[in-house]
Amino acid sequence: TAGLGDSLLYVTLVAQVDMQGKPQFALTSVTDAAHLDRTPRMRFIDAVDAEASNRASLLFELRGQHQRQFTLYRVIGARATQLLVTAATE
């Protein structure tokens, strides 16, 4: 979000629009700089076909204060299923 220091928030939203045009949220993440070690910031990397199923999964980087991980989610409808989380690196 726009802001500096304590007012800066890191927001990640994954949604699919329903038949009425309303977003159905499958995945949400909100954190700030003071809580990155507890709730890392999620940064979208790419959509990948990790299971060779012709369906895209979403790859995210999880960036904490002093560590980094990657996670993979399958999103079907308004439901996100975490498929993989890598070990943390410093």
HUZI-V859976 format. One line per field, one symbol per residue. burial: + if it has 9 or more other ideal C-beta (glycine too) atoms within 8 Angstrom, else -. A space follows every 50 residues. Layout:
burial: ???
//
This chain:
burial: -------+++-+-+++-+-----++++-+-++---+---+++-----+++ ------++++++++--+++++++++----+--+-------
//
